[in-house]
Amino acid sequence: MVGWRGHTWRLGGVASLLLAAALASCQDKEKEAKPVVYTGPLMETENVVTLLSDSARLHIRLTAPLEQRFENTDILYPKGVTVTFYDKPGKQIINTLVAKWGKFDNAQQLYIMRGAVKVANVPEQQQLDTEELFYNRAQQKIYTDSAMFVRVQTPTEVLTGNGLSANQDFSRYGIHKPKGVFSLAEAQRLGQ
Protein backbone atom coordinates (compact mmCIF):
# COMPACT_ATOMS: atom_id res chain seq x y z
CA MET A 1 0.00 0.00 0.00
CA VAL A 2 1.16 3.48 -0.84
CA GLY A 3 -0.38 6.43 0.96
CA TRP A 4 -0.51 10.12 0.22
CA ARG A 5 -2.58 12.71 2.09
CA GLY A 6 -4.94 10.23 3.50
CA HIS A 7 -5.36 8.27 0.24
CA THR A 8 -4.34 4.71 0.05
CA TRP A 9 -3.64 2.79 -3.13
CA ARG A 10 -2.92 -0.82 -3.61
CA LEU A 11 -0.29 -1.66 -6.15
CA GLY A 12 -0.54 -4.99 -7.84
CA GLY A 13 2.49 -7.23 -8.23
CA VAL A 14 3.20 -6.10 -11.82
CA ALA A 15 2.82 -2.41 -10.97
CA SER A 16 5.18 -2.80 -8.00
CA LEU A 17 7.78 -4.46 -10.23
CA LEU A 18 7.48 -1.70 -12.87
CA LEU A 19 7.87 1.03 -10.26
CA ALA A 20 10.92 -0.69 -8.77
CA ALA A 21 12.47 -1.19 -12.25
CA ALA A 22 11.88 2.45 -13.19
CA LEU A 23 13.52 3.70 -10.00
CA ALA A 24 16.46 1.33 -10.46
CA SER A 25 16.99 2.36 -14.10
CA CYS A 26 17.01 6.06 -13.13
CA GLN A 27 19.73 5.37 -10.60
CA ASP A 28 21.74 3.37 -13.20
CA LYS A 29 21.52 6.21 -15.73
CA GLU A 30 22.86 8.69 -13.20
CA LYS A 31 25.83 6.42 -12.51
CA GLU A 32 26.47 5.81 -16.25
CA ALA A 33 26.31 9.46 -17.34
CA LYS A 34 29.56 10.34 -19.09
CA PRO A 35 31.07 13.80 -18.85
CA VAL A 36 30.42 16.08 -21.81
CA VAL A 37 33.64 17.25 -23.44
CA TYR A 38 33.50 20.85 -24.69
CA THR A 39 35.00 21.15 -28.18
CA GLY A 40 33.92 24.70 -28.99
CA PRO A 41 36.11 27.77 -29.11
CA LEU A 42 38.12 28.75 -26.04
CA MET A 43 38.15 32.38 -27.07
CA GLU A 44 36.20 34.59 -29.48
CA THR A 45 37.32 38.01 -30.65
CA GLU A 46 35.34 40.43 -32.80
CA ASN A 47 36.77 42.83 -35.40
CA VAL A 48 40.21 41.22 -35.46
CA VAL A 49 43.25 42.87 -37.02
CA THR A 50 46.41 40.74 -36.98
CA LEU A 51 49.68 42.21 -38.29
CA LEU A 52 52.68 40.07 -39.23
CA SER A 53 55.92 41.99 -39.64
CA ASP A 54 59.65 41.42 -39.93
CA SER A 55 62.24 44.02 -38.90
CA ALA A 56 59.43 46.54 -38.29
CA ARG A 57 58.14 46.10 -41.86
CA LEU A 58 54.56 45.03 -42.37
CA HIS A 59 54.25 41.89 -44.51
CA ILE A 60 50.76 40.54 -43.88
CA ARG A 61 47.59 42.02 -42.42
CA LEU A 62 44.65 39.76 -41.55
CA THR A 63 41.21 41.18 -40.74
CA ALA A 64 38.04 39.33 -39.76
CA PRO A 65 34.71 40.20 -38.14
CA LEU A 66 35.00 37.16 -35.82
CA GLU A 67 37.93 34.96 -34.78
CA GLN A 68 37.49 31.76 -32.76
CA ARG A 69 40.54 30.08 -31.15
CA PHE A 70 40.42 26.40 -30.22
CA GLU A 71 42.33 24.22 -27.77
CA ASN A 72 44.31 22.56 -30.59
CA THR A 73 45.55 26.10 -31.55
CA ASP A 74 43.52 26.19 -34.77
CA ILE A 75 41.74 29.44 -35.56
CA LEU A 76 38.36 29.74 -37.28
CA TYR A 77 36.98 32.75 -39.14
CA PRO A 78 33.29 31.81 -39.55
CA LYS A 79 32.13 35.24 -40.79
CA GLY A 80 34.83 35.82 -43.39
CA VAL A 81 38.47 36.78 -43.58
CA THR A 82 40.73 39.11 -45.59
CA VAL A 83 44.49 38.58 -45.87
CA THR A 84 46.50 41.47 -47.35
CA PHE A 85 50.11 41.07 -48.49
CA TYR A 86 52.50 44.05 -48.65
CA ASP A 87 55.70 44.72 -50.61
CA LYS A 88 59.12 44.32 -48.93
CA PRO A 89 59.20 47.86 -47.49
CA GLY A 90 55.70 47.22 -46.10
CA LYS A 91 54.13 50.24 -47.74
CA GLN A 92 52.16 49.09 -50.80
CA ILE A 93 49.50 46.39 -51.10
CA ILE A 94 50.62 43.65 -53.46
CA ASN A 95 47.89 41.03 -53.07
CA THR A 96 44.67 40.32 -51.18
CA LEU A 97 42.82 37.09 -50.38
CA VAL A 98 39.13 37.40 -49.43
CA ALA A 99 36.74 34.60 -48.44
CA LYS A 100 33.39 34.14 -46.70
CA TRP A 101 34.88 31.51 -44.33
CA GLY A 102 38.39 30.72 -43.21
CA LYS A 103 40.40 28.45 -40.97
CA PHE A 104 44.03 28.46 -39.90
CA ASP A 105 45.39 24.96 -39.29
CA ASN A 106 48.29 25.71 -36.96
CA ALA A 107 49.91 22.27 -37.22
CA GLN A 108 50.30 22.65 -41.00
CA GLN A 109 50.66 26.46 -41.04
CA LEU A 110 47.85 26.38 -43.60
CA TYR A 111 44.96 28.75 -44.23
CA ILE A 112 41.86 27.13 -45.72
CA MET A 113 39.53 29.64 -47.34
CA ARG A 114 36.06 28.88 -48.71
CA GLY A 115 33.10 30.63 -50.23
CA ALA A 116 33.45 33.17 -53.07
CA VAL A 117 37.24 33.27 -52.66
CA LYS A 118 38.92 36.15 -54.46
CA VAL A 119 42.63 36.75 -54.93
CA ALA A 120 43.65 40.11 -56.38
CA ASN A 121 47.17 41.09 -57.43
CA VAL A 122 46.96 44.89 -57.30
CA PRO A 123 50.01 45.90 -59.43
CA GLU A 124 49.28 43.31 -62.15
CA GLN A 125 45.50 43.92 -62.04
CA GLN A 126 44.86 40.16 -61.96
CA GLN A 127 42.00 38.52 -60.10
CA LEU A 128 41.35 34.87 -59.26
CA ASP A 129 37.85 33.61 -58.41
CA THR A 130 37.26 30.15 -56.93
CA GLU A 131 35.30 28.44 -54.15
CA GLU A 132 38.16 26.96 -52.09
CA LEU A 133 41.76 28.01 -51.72
CA PHE A 134 44.72 27.05 -49.56
CA TYR A 135 47.49 29.41 -48.45
CA ASN A 136 50.59 27.76 -47.00
CA ARG A 137 52.27 30.45 -44.92
CA ALA A 138 55.51 28.49 -44.39
CA GLN A 139 55.98 27.81 -48.12
CA GLN A 140 54.45 31.15 -49.20
CA LYS A 141 52.23 29.39 -51.75
CA ILE A 142 48.61 29.73 -52.80
CA TYR A 143 46.90 26.74 -54.37
CA THR A 144 43.62 24.92 -54.96
CA ASP A 145 42.64 21.29 -55.24
CA SER A 146 43.29 19.97 -58.76
CA ALA A 147 39.53 19.55 -59.39
CA MET A 148 38.55 23.04 -58.18
CA PHE A 149 37.28 25.39 -60.90
CA VAL A 150 39.29 28.59 -61.18
CA ARG A 151 38.80 31.78 -63.18
CA VAL A 152 41.65 34.26 -63.63
CA GLN A 153 41.00 37.68 -65.12
CA THR A 154 43.80 39.94 -66.36
CA PRO A 155 43.41 43.39 -67.95
CA THR A 156 43.10 41.75 -71.39
CA GLU A 157 41.90 38.15 -70.98
CA VAL A 158 40.06 35.56 -68.91
CA LEU A 159 41.54 32.11 -68.26
CA THR A 160 39.48 29.21 -66.87
CA GLY A 161 40.33 25.71 -65.75
CA ASN A 162 40.72 23.38 -62.82
CA GLY A 163 43.42 23.60 -60.16
CA LEU A 164 45.90 26.39 -59.61
CA SER A 165 49.28 26.92 -57.96
CA ALA A 166 50.75 30.37 -57.37
CA ASN A 167 53.31 32.22 -55.33
CA GLN A 168 52.12 34.21 -52.33
CA ASP A 169 51.82 37.52 -54.17
CA PHE A 170 50.02 35.94 -57.15
CA SER A 171 52.54 37.36 -59.63
CA ARG A 172 53.31 33.86 -61.01
CA TYR A 173 50.65 31.18 -61.32
CA GLY A 174 49.78 28.07 -63.29
CA ILE A 175 46.41 26.49 -64.02
CA HIS A 176 46.72 22.68 -63.87
CA LYS A 177 43.96 21.83 -66.35
CA PRO A 178 43.27 24.88 -68.53
CA LYS A 179 39.88 24.93 -70.24
CA GLY A 180 39.72 28.23 -72.02
CA VAL A 181 41.39 31.53 -72.78
CA PHE A 182 39.09 34.34 -73.80
CA SER A 183 39.61 37.99 -74.55
CA LEU A 184 38.01 40.12 -71.86
CA ALA A 185 35.29 41.32 -74.24
CA GLU A 186 34.57 37.76 -75.44
CA ALA A 187 34.41 36.45 -71.87
CA GLN A 188 31.93 39.17 -70.88
CA ARG A 189 29.80 38.36 -73.95
CA LEU A 190 29.82 34.63 -73.08
CA GLY A 191 29.21 35.24 -69.34
CA GLN A 192 32.56 33.74 -68.37
Phi, psi and omega in degrees: 000140177239131182240150178205118180048051176082358179261144180234131177239150175252126177262132177287172182300317181291317181296321179297318179295318180296317179297316179296319180294319180297316179296320180293320181291326176297319180292323179294321181294323179295322179289325185275349183302126181264147180295144178273127180265123180281125180242008180283185182293145176276334182210139175236137179228135178261152177052058184281138170228115180245127181247130175247124182225166176219127182053044179063023176244125181291128178248317184222139174233125179246131176232146179202144177291333180211132176236132178240124179256137184247164183301325181281009179074007173285155180234135181244140176239081188286345182249017178110162182205146174231128177244124182245129180255140181246161177291175184302319177289347179080025184251321185250143177284129179259319189206149173227145173242129180228136178212159178281342182211143178211158178214140173250114177271102186296323182299324182260356186053048188232128172266132176246122184237134184223154174086101178049053182285132178232135174239128182231118172271111187294308182297323182274351183054047178248143178224135176252136174236131177202179181256340178212137184215148177241138175235113179267107184294320182294319181269352182055049180233147174246135179202166175236170171295151183295340180265354184285129178291136178229149176226123179244127178244129175250178178298340184239341185212168177235129178245137178233159178168195180236132178079139181209144172231139181209161172283169187302324182269004176061030176272337175231131180210161176219135176265125186294315180233084181294143179245327182196149173233124183232148170293158182300318179295317180295319180296319178295322178295321182275353182077025180275000000 
